[in-house]
């Protein structure tokens, strides 16, 4: 498994298309304490869909689930899930909540496709 992390940084924008080509799985991460990050998901999904051809497995992570300053509500995440068909998994990179689970889960989904 190869994992590429561009952290959504604009300086990597020109090379992200190369990362998408041939990708079997894509994990999109937003910051639950930053609403702008959540609103960017639709643009990231459009980009992923326009640059991939093999319909990769897609997961969405709500990072900083341990934060006391959540700006994205459960109802907003549920609406996103219903609209896109993608599940959102709560996680925290700070305390490692669900981090191992995410990689095990996407691996199992990818193995089922083989």
Backbone bond lengths (Angstrom), bond angles and torsions (degrees), N, CA, C in turn:
res aa  C-N    CA-C-N  psi(-1)  N-CA   C-N-CA  omega(-1)  CA-C   N-CA-C  phi
1 X - - - 1.446 - - 1.525 108.07 -
2 X 1.313 115.22 130.56 1.463 121.03 173.79 1.517 107.58 -107.70
3 X 1.306 115.90 135.60 1.463 120.85 179.59 1.524 108.17 -121.63
4 X 1.321 115.03 124.44 1.460 121.64 178.35 1.519 107.61 -114.62
5 X 1.313 116.77 130.49 1.460 121.46 -179.19 1.513 108.89 -124.99
6 X 1.334 116.52 110.67 1.461 119.94 177.97 1.520 111.14 -97.92
7 X 1.314 117.34 -5.80 1.466 123.07 178.91 1.529 112.27 53.95
8 X 1.325 116.77 22.82 1.461 120.56 177.39 1.509 114.30 67.26
9 X 1.312 117.30 13.79 1.456 120.73 -175.68 1.527 111.11 -75.34
10 X 1.315 114.93 135.17 1.458 121.50 -178.45 1.524 112.49 -58.89
11 X 1.311 117.72 -31.74 1.465 119.44 -176.63 1.524 112.10 -66.26
12 X 1.353 117.35 -18.80 1.456 121.15 177.48 1.526 112.21 -96.24
13 X 1.304 117.32 -1.96 1.462 122.61 -174.30 1.524 112.86 -54.90
14 X 1.321 116.90 -37.23 1.463 120.07 -175.97 1.523 113.02 -72.47
15 X 1.327 117.43 -21.09 1.462 119.03 -178.37 1.526 113.44 -107.60
16 X 1.338 117.79 -4.37 1.468 118.64 -177.90 1.518 112.23 -64.64
17 X 1.319 117.58 -29.48 1.471 119.04 179.69 1.526 110.40 -60.79
18 X 1.320 116.77 -34.32 1.474 120.13 177.61 1.526 110.87 -66.30
19 X 1.323 117.08 -33.47 1.466 121.05 178.46 1.527 110.76 -69.44
20 X 1.313 116.75 -38.08 1.458 120.86 -177.68 1.517 112.37 -68.37
21 X 1.337 116.75 -38.29 1.455 120.37 -177.85 1.518 110.53 -58.96
22 X 1.299 116.65 121.81 1.452 121.06 178.60 1.515 115.01 81.41
23 X 1.321 117.59 2.25 1.467 120.42 179.96 1.527 109.69 -70.75
24 X 1.305 115.89 133.32 1.463 120.95 176.92 1.527 111.66 -90.08
25 X 1.326 116.36 -23.94 1.452 120.90 -179.63 1.512 111.08 -146.69
26 X 1.320 115.36 145.01 1.459 120.92 -179.67 1.527 108.11 -135.45
27 X 1.326 115.11 131.40 1.464 121.58 177.39 1.520 107.32 -113.93
28 X 1.318 115.89 119.63 1.458 121.70 175.57 1.526 107.65 -102.19
29 X 1.309 116.44 134.74 1.460 121.47 -175.99 1.524 109.02 -122.99
30 X 1.323 115.68 133.18 1.457 119.32 172.02 1.520 108.79 -124.24
31 X 1.314 115.06 158.30 1.457 123.46 -179.18 1.521 108.10 -93.22
32 X 1.322 116.38 113.95 1.466 120.66 -175.78 1.530 112.27 -65.25
33 X 1.338 116.40 -16.04 1.468 119.93 178.63 1.528 111.76 -97.13
34 X 1.337 116.70 10.61 1.463 121.66 -179.56 1.528 108.99 -139.19
35 X 1.323 116.47 99.45 1.464 121.67 -175.78 1.530 112.73 -57.89
36 X 1.326 117.37 -35.15 1.466 121.06 179.24 1.524 110.57 -58.86
37 X 1.308 116.18 -37.47 1.461 122.07 178.30 1.533 110.43 -62.14
38 X 1.314 116.54 -42.59 1.463 121.76 178.46 1.527 110.93 -64.86
39 X 1.326 116.38 -43.52 1.464 120.39 -179.56 1.529 112.34 -66.07
40 X 1.314 117.95 -21.84 1.467 121.55 178.64 1.524 112.81 -74.38
41 X 1.335 117.09 -15.26 1.467 120.06 -177.72 1.523 112.69 -56.58
42 X 1.320 117.35 -42.08 1.469 119.63 -178.91 1.522 111.42 -59.70
43 X 1.331 117.23 -41.51 1.469 120.20 178.28 1.519 110.96 -66.33
44 X 1.330 117.27 -41.20 1.469 120.30 178.32 1.529 110.31 -63.08
45 X 1.320 116.76 -41.30 1.464 119.77 179.27 1.523 111.50 -64.62
46 X 1.319 117.46 -40.92 1.470 120.76 176.93 1.525 110.34 -60.80
47 X 1.320 115.53 -42.56 1.462 119.08 179.20 1.523 110.99 -64.70
48 X 1.317 116.08 -45.72 1.472 120.20 178.69 1.522 109.96 -58.70
49 X 1.319 116.68 -48.16 1.464 120.64 -178.11 1.525 112.59 -64.35
50 X 1.323 117.01 -32.73 1.467 119.17 -179.31 1.527 112.48 -79.48
51 X 1.328 117.10 -21.67 1.466 119.83 -175.12 1.528 114.01 -107.08
52 X 1.316 117.33 -1.93 1.462 119.81 178.13 1.519 109.20 -115.38
53 X 1.318 115.20 151.95 1.459 119.38 -179.21 1.517 112.89 -119.78
54 X 1.304 117.53 -18.73 1.466 120.80 -173.95 1.525 114.02 -100.57
55 X 1.329 117.79 16.11 1.462 121.91 178.74 1.537 111.61 50.19
56 X 1.322 116.89 69.44 1.467 119.84 -178.00 1.526 112.15 -65.77
57 X 1.325 115.40 157.30 1.461 121.33 172.00 1.527 106.35 -65.19
58 X 1.330 116.55 132.77 1.462 120.68 -179.10 1.524 109.29 -123.57
59 X 1.318 114.89 132.19 1.458 121.48 173.71 1.522 108.34 -124.41
60 X 1.312 115.66 149.33 1.458 121.21 176.48 1.519 107.45 -121.05
61 X 1.323 115.11 130.00 1.459 120.39 -179.49 1.519 110.34 -112.61
62 X 1.323 115.34 134.49 1.461 122.49 173.41 1.520 106.72 -98.09
63 X 1.332 115.80 94.16 1.460 120.54 -177.03 1.529 111.12 -79.21
64 X 1.298 115.15 158.69 1.465 124.83 -178.25 1.528 111.06 69.99
65 X 1.320 116.14 36.38 1.467 119.70 178.82 1.516 111.89 -63.30
66 X 1.328 117.49 -13.90 1.454 122.25 177.50 1.529 112.38 -86.06
67 X 1.327 116.87 -3.62 1.464 121.59 -176.24 1.527 111.72 -69.45
68 X 1.306 115.37 144.47 1.463 121.12 174.10 1.525 111.51 -88.67
69 X 1.322 116.29 -4.08 1.461 122.11 -177.24 1.525 110.81 -115.65
70 X 1.318 116.66 57.84 1.462 120.45 -179.40 1.524 109.76 -75.74
71 X 1.334 114.61 124.85 1.458 120.26 179.72 1.526 112.67 -105.11
72 X 1.314 116.42 -8.45 1.464 121.06 179.27 1.528 106.90 -109.97
73 X 1.317 115.89 122.30 1.466 120.43 -175.62 1.529 111.77 -83.18
74 X 1.303 114.80 160.23 1.476 120.66 175.71 1.525 110.18 -58.34
75 X 1.344 116.70 -40.70 1.468 119.35 -178.52 1.534 111.33 -65.24
76 X 1.330 118.44 -35.28 1.465 120.60 176.61 1.529 110.43 -65.98
77 X 1.329 115.47 -40.33 1.460 118.79 179.00 1.522 110.89 -68.82
78 X 1.327 118.18 -38.05 1.464 121.53 178.01 1.523 110.47 -64.58
79 X 1.327 117.57 -40.60 1.470 121.23 178.03 1.527 109.97 -62.68
80 X 1.326 116.81 -42.69 1.461 121.49 177.81 1.525 110.09 -60.24
81 X 1.320 116.42 -46.04 1.463 122.25 -179.92 1.528 110.79 -60.14
82 X 1.315 116.87 -45.67 1.464 120.47 179.74 1.527 111.47 -65.18
83 X 1.314 116.48 -40.01 1.467 121.32 -177.54 1.526 112.44 -70.90
84 X 1.325 117.02 -38.35 1.463 120.40 -173.52 1.527 113.60 -101.15
85 X 1.321 117.37 -20.81 1.455 120.90 -175.11 1.519 112.89 78.77
86 X 1.320 117.08 7.76 1.464 121.80 179.83 1.523 109.92 -101.04
87 X 1.318 115.48 137.30 1.453 117.74 177.30 1.517 110.13 -84.57
88 X 1.308 115.37 153.65 1.455 122.12 176.32 1.519 107.74 -112.71
89 X 1.323 115.58 128.73 1.458 121.27 -179.54 1.524 108.40 -109.99
90 X 1.335 116.43 124.24 1.457 120.67 174.91 1.517 109.50 -69.75
91 X 1.327 115.88 139.47 1.463 119.77 177.22 1.524 109.01 -153.93
92 X 1.308 114.70 170.12 1.456 120.88 174.39 1.522 108.46 -145.58
93 X 1.318 115.70 116.04 1.461 119.61 176.42 1.526 109.95 -69.76
94 X 1.322 116.39 -27.95 1.466 121.01 -178.28 1.524 112.24 -63.96
95 X 1.325 116.54 -46.49 1.472 119.11 -178.16 1.530 112.73 -112.07
96 X 1.322 116.72 12.04 1.471 124.49 176.44 1.529 114.15 66.37
97 X 1.308 117.71 18.72 1.459 120.98 179.37 1.531 110.41 -65.09
98 X 1.305 116.23 120.89 1.464 125.79 177.58 1.532 114.90 67.96
99 X 1.311 119.24 5.96 1.461 120.65 -177.32 1.531 110.79 -66.18
100 X 1.311 117.91 -51.28 1.467 119.90 177.38 1.521 110.71 -61.68
101 X 1.329 116.56 -40.66 1.466 121.35 179.84 1.528 110.98 -56.55
102 X 1.329 117.29 -44.28 1.464 121.50 -177.55 1.527 111.02 -58.80
103 X 1.324 116.64 -45.95 1.461 119.48 -178.24 1.535 111.39 -71.62
104 X 1.305 116.59 -35.31 1.467 119.26 175.01 1.523 110.60 -66.90
105 X 1.322 116.37 -41.19 1.461 121.75 -178.58 1.534 111.68 -65.41
106 X 1.337 117.29 -49.07 1.464 118.40 -179.41 1.528 110.21 -66.17
107 X 1.321 117.19 -33.62 1.472 120.02 176.60 1.518 110.72 -63.25
108 X 1.320 116.68 -42.38 1.465 119.68 -179.88 1.529 111.23 -66.85
109 X 1.341 117.19 -37.90 1.464 119.93 176.91 1.519 111.45 -64.49
110 X 1.323 116.15 -40.02 1.463 120.69 179.48 1.528 111.10 -68.30
111 X 1.309 117.03 -39.35 1.462 120.24 178.67 1.535 111.84 -65.83
112 X 1.325 116.70 -34.06 1.468 120.46 176.95 1.529 111.42 -63.82
113 X 1.307 116.52 -29.01 1.472 120.17 179.72 1.518 112.56 -74.54
114 X 1.320 116.77 -21.40 1.480 119.24 -176.69 1.493 111.79 -71.70
